[in-house]
Structure formats: C-alpha cells, structure tokens
Amino acid sequence: IIIFVLIFSGATNAGIEKRWLSTYFGNLGYAYEDYGVPYCFLNTWLIRGIPMPEGYSSYMVRKIFDDGIPMGNRNADPSIPVLQTVEGAAKRRPNMVFVQLESFIDPTIIEDVTFSKDPVPNFHRLQKQGSAGFLRVPSVGAGTANTEFEVLTGMRIRSFGPGEYPYKTIMKDRTCESVNYVLKDLGYTSHAIHNHRGAFYGRNIVFSNLGFDTFTSLEYMNNVELTPKNWAKDHILIGEIRAALDSTEGKDFVFAVSVQGHGKYPEDNPLEEEDMEIRITGGIEDEEQLNAMEYYVNQIYEMDKFVGDLTEELKNYEETVLVFYGDHLPVLNLSEADLEGGSVYETQYVVTSNFNLAKIDEDLTSYQLSSRIFELLGIHSGILNWYHQTKRDYGNYLDNLEILQYDILYGNCHIYGGTNPFEPTELKMGVRDIYVDKIFNFGKSTYVVGENFTPYSKVAVNGDFVDTVFVNPTILRIPDGVRSKDPLDFSISQVGKYNTVLSTLEDVE
C-alpha cells in the first residue's frame, strides 16, 4: 500500500504541474467523473484544512494591519495600531436580511434561450433600484454550505482542502469570526432560517459556532408546500423571516437559506400544463433538456415571486436591508459558452432596502459580499470585514487572507492576541416557543394541547417516544393512549430525518 501511495503521489504531482489535474473541486461529483476515484479520494481524504504559511509568526500576522484597524475591534491584538476615526462610520443600525437562493440565476443570461415572458421580473426590478452585480461563488451545481460559509465568515474556500466542507470538518468544534459576532458587538440578534432539514451539513451544530442565536429549520415550520420533487417551496420563508424580526425589540440579522430551486430537474417535466407559467420558446432542441429547463425556470419564477413578496412585506417595516443572491449554478450542464457572464462560478446578487441606500453596482466574490454590505452601512468592525474593505485591491490580498484564515482557524490566533475570543452561542432551535397547556385522555387516545407543534413534533413518555399524530399546531394525539397522568413524565421533541432530535421540551408541566 505504501509503495502504491508513493507511486500514485509522484504521478499526481506530475499531473498537477502539467495542469492535467486540478487541486480545487468546485463540484465533488464532477471531479470524480473528470479525475477518477483514486485521485479524488486520496485528495479529499489526505488534504484538509489550510497549510501553515511559510514563516508564520505573530509578526507576519500583525504586519498585515500595520496601517491600523478601526476602534471597536475589542478582540484584536492590542499591539495593532488603532484608527481613531474612520470615514463613513455607521450612524444607523438597520435590520439585515440575507436570503441565499438555492440554484438561483437569472435565466435570461443563458445564451440563445428565449422565454414566453420574463422569468424573474422582481429580481430585474430590484437590480435597477439597488446595488447589484455578478457574484463569484466557490462551487458549481452543489456546495450550498460553502457559499454560505464564505458569506458568513469572509473566508475563501479555495484555501481549504480539495472538496472540503468546513462545516463538516473544522467548524464542527471550533468558533470563528463571522458576521454574527461582528453584529453581536453592535447589539444585534442573529437568526438562521432554512426550509430544509436542520441537521443537513451539521447546521444545528455549526450555527452555534458561527454565533447564531436561533435556527428555524423545516422541522419548526407548518403549512409547508412542496414542489413535485418534494423540496419545500420558498414562500414559507416570508412568515419565518417576519417572525424572527418580530421576536426581539432590538435589531436583527436574519440569514435565510432557500431550497425550492434544488436539482436534479426532471427530464419528464411533472408540471401540469396549467401550472406552467413560463415556457421555453427557443434555443433548446433536445426534449429532455427542454423539460428539465422548463421545470427549473418555473421553480425560479416562483422563487422570484417570493423575492417580490418578501420585499413588499418589509416595505413598511422598520429600517431593513435585504440582500438576495444565488448560491451556485443549477445542475443543467451549463458551460461557460452558454452564459452571458462567461463563468460557471458566477451567480448574481442584489441589494435593496426600505430607506435610502447608495447604489453601487460591482461584481464581487461571495467572501466579499457581507463586508461590502457592511461598508455601505458604515460598519467597519471585525478583522476580516475590515481586511476586505481596505485590502482587496492589494497585490498580496489573497495571500494575506489565507494567512489570516490559517491564524484564526488552525494557528495561534495572533490577530486576537493569542486566544480565540469567540464563545459558542446557546443556539435556540426554532424562533417560536413550543409549550404545553394540558394533557388529557379522550376515548382510547391521549391528547397533548399546546402551541407551535409541527408535523415533526414527537411525544416521549418517561424518555421513550410514543406513536404521535400531528393534528394541528395546537394538538398532538397519542392514538394508543398512555397510562401516566403526570406531566413531568412527558416531553416533546422536534425529530428530523434519521430520528435526529433537534430540540426537546422537558417536563412539560
């Protein structure tokens, strides 16, 4: 085995030097097809994390900010110079709502394909009104969590191992600077919302390490409508976002991750004729490709309606900034030649608000997006936030970014004076409180009456789950009944796929 690994390693290095092989996998599935199982398996298995920079030291890290950082960075190394004033410092603190749209692109950028009507009229309207541009993301056709990670942390996925998901490696048991921790110092409460499984990508664990205060996943939602491919439709997010904003008296940061546009897209379009709002009128001859594209575009049309409805919902709310962006291209075998922007790594973003905010159109990367929004709002605290705002035009921008990422996640935290200052939050699953009013028997069944139950609510008696029927958000029924009358014997859990318990209400009395 050792000899094989050595031979394979030598051949691999030669392949990389000749540029026959890539060390970056934007889509792990595609990489296995392109480069084969041995190469991809060994790379993803052996190479993880960020390598230590040559000459790594406290001096190397501090030198990145030898021109100073703004006041308010209380976690920074005290030996770094502090700027007493910063131009454009924040005078207002609006709510912020970031919405990551699953597989969302503007279909009209696909070359030569025409449609019966505009498939994304609301997105186009917002592009004209607010800041907008192309967004370079780290993955193609998959990898939602990596785009998410870049937006939330300002870190660059390409610095990590091939095909690595930090959510599945380092972030499972380590905190790091994020938009949540930056905003927490400014008095914000942070909420995550996702209309899919809470345990997917380990978000129910990782979000605590990223500083979220609440996480409302599919298991905490009612009246969820599904697509023909059984993905939750995105319109449900409007009420959940509003509930998060209404849950506190102060300012909120809401990070919503949608799922409606998820692939694969059926090659035998299951939509009924009357449900087809958009038809492809030209540019695709192959029937299976046409069906897949029409299905996708009709999901995107509904997602665009969600974009418009959410914007309208918050139009007269207290000051709020809304950011919409696509996480990656859809799985439609699109090549660079098919796209107006010329890159399969580019989606689009748009920024809107219910108050006057400067419109600045520019193309960004997903790890720059949050810092750009913060800059528009005059928020300069946070080490990586300030770095992106002030250093992105420097020649050593990416090299120094990798040094900072290594120092923060794997090194000695020199930038923070030698210790990681960020504590995991006590993540509350579901923004609404689940509680029980009473428990009673009727006929052969036992009924639990309360508030905010969902189809994922399960009753346990003395620690053992019993058959539970969701009647409505206020009633759960145990068909076979239970003997115990003591409320202290009962608990209510939200249970996801694979019997994953996300939260439990103990001692329901």
Secondary structure, DSSP 8 states (H G I E B T S, - for coil): -HHHHHHHHHHHHHHHHTTSS-S--SSHHHHHHHH-HHHHHHHHHH--S----TT--HHHHHHTTTT-EETT-TTS-TTS-EES--TT------EEEEEEETT---GGGBTT-EESS-S-HHHHHHHHHS-EEEEE-S-SSS-HHHHHHHHHH---GGGS-TT--GGGTGGGS-----HHHHHHTTT-EEEEEESS-TTGGGHHHHHHHTT-SEEE-GGG--S--B-TTS-B-TTHHHHHHHHHHHT-SS-EEEEEE--TT-S---SS----GGG----EEES---HHHHHHHHHHHHHHHHHHHHHHHHHHHTTTSSSEEEEEEESS--SS---GGGBTTS-TTEEEEEEEESS--------EEHHHHHHHHHHHTT---SHHHHHHHHHTTSTTHHHHHHHHHHHHHTS--GGGTSS--------EESSS--EEEEEEEETTEEEEEEES--TTEEEEETTEE---EEEETTEEEETT--S---GGGEEEEEE-GGG-EEEEE-S--
